[in-house]
């Protein structure tokens, strides 16, 4: 059930999902009078009558709400909480729209069976490793290595001059800048949930006088972006670090235009390889996959990309794989990338998991052997990437 309301200043939508016992409000709710809210308030009251135990009130995609609206919805919730002690309200907010947490938290101070939960506080368990900036050298070097391949691959997956594009989970923004220079889209929106990465991206853009990329803070699973607006949506090396990649793909599908494409890249880390010292290298990267799994991330996702895209509703799915190697330009670039991996994986992540000193030393040795293979005059070192894209049906 839903009620779409056109206020005098803005449009908003209220919906109720009985299967999840969830009432949601999205958009901009700025009525001039309470009468404009009548359909939505009636839906909220009907939702309350139809649930038992708990009603989730989802305001994750609520862009604006004036005091008239806030007090109207709050009055219904508070009055019900007092009249029905058997019913709990869980108000689900997002850090992306920080005012919702602050504003709705007041209700929890009034009635104890009104609880406010910030949905994305621990949205992806590896967030702390990203937020602390340890991934910045990894991201910079990885993009440098993969761009040599992707610049020729992207046109096969929908890239062309003049398109509108969104780069979701953009990290430090370097991919968006390379795309802008090479393909000149008419518009690029680059969105990420890491404030430190976005701050870095904006700082670099300013220092190097780069314009034309709109850097935006946002939750990839609940984006404040309109439906059907981008010709190409990219999401690189990111589904594998979310514990619920299907939610992200649902949002990528939503913001993509009918006939447009969503382009994703992911890894299968256990397939990293090197010679000489292959056995040590293979052991370490198999352990990398287990380490990420401990934090509910899947760096084995690459070959699963086709299934994920099909499950999300895409058609005309295209898939290919390329190998980043020490022979792609300067072998030191490859070695630098592995050095950055070692510091975060064998350092921060393994320590946080509680691994023993003996394990961490063996773990580190595999990275060092991979570096040895990359720099050996007769050596070979590789890192495989799976590329996939799907079309949104017209």
N, C-alpha and C positions, 0 to 999 in steps of 0.2 A: 504494500500500500504506500502511496506517496501523495504529497500535496505540493505542487509547484506554485509559488506565490510571486506575483509581480508587484512589488511595492512601488511607491511613487518615485523612489530614487534608485532601487536596485532589485535584482532578482535573487531569490534564494529557493532552496528545495528542502522539504522535510520528508523523510521516508521512514517506514517501519518494516523490519524484517522479523517475522514471527519465529522463523527457525533459529535465528541467533538471539532472539529477544533483544533486538537493538533498534533504538530510535535514533535517527541521525539528522543533523541539520548542516547544510553546506551553503556556501555562497556568501552574499552580503545581506545581512538582515538589519535594515535601517528604516523601519516603518515610521510614518508620521503620526499614526494613531494605532491603538491596540486592535482596532477593527480589522486592520490589514493582516493581522496574525491569526484571525479566527480559524481558517482551515487547518493551519499547522498546530494550533493549540488543541483543536478538537482531535487531531490525529494523535497527539501526545497523550491525551486523556484516554482515548480508545486503546492505545498501546498499553497503558498502565492496567487497564481492565483485563487485557488478554494475557498478561504474563504472571508467572509465579516465581518467587524466590529472588530474582534479580532482573533489573532492566538496565541495559547498557545505553547510555546517552552519548552518542558519538559526535563530537564537535571538532574532529581532526581537520576537516576541510572547511572550517568556518573562517572566512576571510575577515568579516567585520560584523559587529553586533552593537547597536546603540543601547542606551539605558532602557528605553521603552521595551525593547525586545528582551533584554536580559532579565529585567524584573518580571515580565510576563511569564517567561518560561520558568524562571526560578520559583515564582509563587506556586505554580502547579506542582513542581517537584517537592518543595518544602511542605506544602499542605498535605500532599500524599504521604510523605515520609512520616509526618506526625499522625496521620489517620490510619496508616497501615504499617505498623512496626515489623510485620512479616516480610515486607518488601525492601530490598536493598537497591539503591541507585549507584551505578558505577559510571561516572562521567569520564570519558576517554578523550584526552587532549593530546596535543603534539607540541614538542619543543620548537618546531618550525614556526608555529603561531603562538609565541610565548605568552601573550596576554590571556589566552584562554585558560591556561593553568592557573595564573594568578587570580583571574576573575572568578572562575568557578570554584576555586579552593575555598572561597568565603562560605559556600554552602556547606562544606564539610565541617566548618567551625560552628555552624548553626545546628546541624542535625548529624548525629554520629553514624546513621545508616546511609549517609551520602558520602561516597568515596570518590576522590579524583585520582586518576592514574594517567601519567604521561606515557603514552604508548611507546614512544621511541627512545626512552631513556637508555635502554639496553637493546636497541633494535637489532643491531648485529653485534654479536659478542666480541668480534675483533675490533670494534670501534676504538677502543683505547689505544691499540697499537697504531692505528691510523692517525688519531687525533694528536698523539704526542709528537708527530712530525718525523718519526723514524722511517716512514715509508717514502718521504720526499725523494731521497737519493735513488730509491728503488724505482719510483715512478718516472723520474726524469730519464734514467738510463734505459729502462724498459721501452719507453716511447721512442727514444732515439734508435733502439735496435729494431723495433717492430715497424716503424714508419717506412723503412726501406721496402718492406713487403706490402704493407697496407695501402700505400699510395697507388699501387697498381691493382690491388684487389678491390678497393672501395667502389670503383665505377661498375663492377659486376654486381654490386649489391645496392644500387640505387643512387650513388653519389653522382652529382652533375652540377655544373655552375648554375647559380640563380635559385637554388632550392631553399626552402626553410628547413632548418635542422635544429634538433635538440641533442646535446651530449649529456646524458644522464649519468650521474656518478662520475663527474668530470675530473675528480681529483685535483691536481694542481693546474689544470687547464691547458697543458701543453699540446694535447691532441687537437683541441678546438682551434688553437692558434695555427697549427700546421695545416689543418683543413681549410681555414680561412685563406691562408696564403696560396695554397695549391689549387683549390677549387672555387673559391669566391662565392659561397652561398649568399643569398640576399639577407639572411638572418641566422644567427647562431645563438641559442640559449644554452648556457653551460651550467648545470645544476649539480650541487653536491651537499651532503649532510655533514661534512667536516668543515667546521669554521676555520681551522688552521690551514687546511688545504686551499680554501677559497681566498683567505687573506694572502697567502703566498702567491696565488694566481693573479690577484688584483695588483699586488706589489710589483710583480714581474711585468705585467701589462703596462703599468705606469712608467716603470724604469725604461722599458724598451719602446715606449710610445706605440703600443698595440691597441687598436680600437676595433669595434665591430663585434665583440663577443660580450654578451650579456651574462655576467656571472651571477648566479642566483642561489641562495641558501634554500634547501628544501629536502623533504623526506621523499625518497624515490618511491615509496609505497603509497603515498598520499599526496601527490603533487598538486600545488595550487596553479595548475596550468589547464587551459581549456581543452575540451575534447577536439579531436580531429583537426589539429592545426599544423602539424609538421609533416613534410614530405619524407624526411629521413630521421629516425631516432636511433642514436648509437648508445651503447652501454658496454664498455670494454673492461674486461678483467674484474667485473663487479658482481655478477650473479653468484659467483663462486664464494664470495665472502659474506653473503647474506644467508641466514638460516632458513628463509622462506622466499626463494627466488621466484616462485610462481606469482607471488604478490607483486613483485617488481614488473614482471612481464605483463601482468594485467594492466598496470598503469602505462607501460610503454605502448601497449596496444591502444589504450584509450586516447592518448594524445596524438597518435599517428593518424594522418589523413587516410580515408579509404583509398586504396590503391598505392599508398605509401609503404615504406619498408622499415623494419626494425632490424638493426645490425648489432650482433653481439660477438664478443671474443671471450674465450675461456681456456683454461689449461687442463692438462692431465699431468700433474707434476711428477708422478711416479715414472713417467716416460722420458724425463730428462736423462741425458746420456753423455758419456764421454769416454775417450780412450787416449792414453792408457789409464789404468786404475779404475776400470769399469765397475768392478764388484763393489768397491767402497762407495762410488758415486751412486750406483743403483740402490744400495742399502739406505743411504741418507735420504734420497728423494722418496723412497717408499715410506720412510719415517716422517717426512714432511707432510705427506697426505694424512697420516694418522694424527699428527700434531694439529693440523687444521680441523680435522674431524672432531677432535676434543673440544674445540671452541665452536662447534656447530657450523663450520665452513667446509666447502667441498671443492678443493683444488683438483679434483678428478672430473669436474663437470664437463669439460670440453666436448668429448664424444656424445654426451647426453643432450647437447644443445638442440638437435633436431627434434627429439621427443618433447623437450620443454616448449619449443616453439609451436609444435603441433597441438599440444595440450592447451596452449594459450589461445588457439583459434586461428593461427596464421596459415596461409596457404603459399604455394609456390616457394617452398623452403629450399634455399640454396646453402650448400655447406662445403667447405674446403679446409685444408690444414696446411700450415707452412712451418718450417723449422728455422728458428733463429739460431745462428751458429757463430762460432769464433772466426769464421771466414767472411762474415758480413762486415767488411770494413776493418777497423782496428781491433785485433783480438783483446786488447786491453779494455775496450768497452764491455765486452762479454765478461771479462774477469771482474771489472768493477761492479757489474750487476750482481754477480754471485757473492761478492764481498758484502754488498748491501743486504742480500738475502741472509747470509750467515749471521750478521749482526742482529737482525730482527728475529729470525726463526730460532737460531741456536742460543741467542741471547735472551731477549725479552720474553718470547713466547714459551720456550722450553723451561725457563726459570719459573715463569708464572704457573706452568703446569705442575711444577714440583719435581722435575727430572733430576736424577743424580748427577754428580760431577763426572762420573765415569761415562754415563750415557751421553752427556753433552759434549764431552771431549771426542767421542767416536762420531757423534753427529757432526761436529765441526770439521772433523777430518775429511768427511765426504765432500763438503763444500770446498775445502782446500785442494782436494784432489781434482775437483771439477775445474778449479782455477788453473791447476797444474796442466790439465789436459788442454785447456783453452790457450795457454801460453806456450805449450810445447811446440817446437818447430815442426814436428810430425803429428801433432795431436789433433783431435777433433772433439768439439763440445757442442751439444745441442739442447735447445729448449723448444718444445713443440707447442703451437698455438692453433686452436680450432676456431674458425670463423664461420658464422652462420647468420643468415638473415631470412626473414619471413615477410610476406606481403599481407597487409590488412585487406580483407575482402571489400569490394566496392558496395 
